[in-house]
Amino acid sequence: VRLAMGARDLENNTVEVARRDTLTKETLSLDNIENTVADLLDDIQKNIFRKALNYRQEHTITVDTYEEFKEKLEEGGFILAHWDGTPETEERIKAETKATIRCIPLAGDTTPGVCMVTGKPSVQRVLFARAY
């Protein structure tokens, strides 16, 4: 949030409030501005979170093979794939593709499978991506 006040604003007991998430501006009364800004910050946080969540959902794909993983990785985004849980396999993936595990989801699909690289058992899919 950016607050801008000039001499005319002070005379009129107003302030220009600009949102940096939507790039909108509005002139508001200075009366109770602290509560207005607090509410606005909450709204901005929710908006930023919603945008990030939507982006992640729209740019996440699921793959089952290492070949498909390498192919889809070139398109960017996030990839859900089975991993055998070993640091050796994680290092191999990083060395060969520059992708790393971003997180092991706490919620979501916990269906067991087989590691896309080694074929060993995997308890669930993990989220991979490249750093940009």
Protein Blocks (a to p, Z undefined) as FASTA:
>chain_A
ZZdddfklmmnopacdddfklopacdddfehklmmmmmmmmmmmmmmmmmmmmmmmmmcc
cdfbfklmmmmmmngpjdddddehiaklmmmmmmmnopacfbdcfbdcfbdcddfklopa
cfbdcdddddZZ
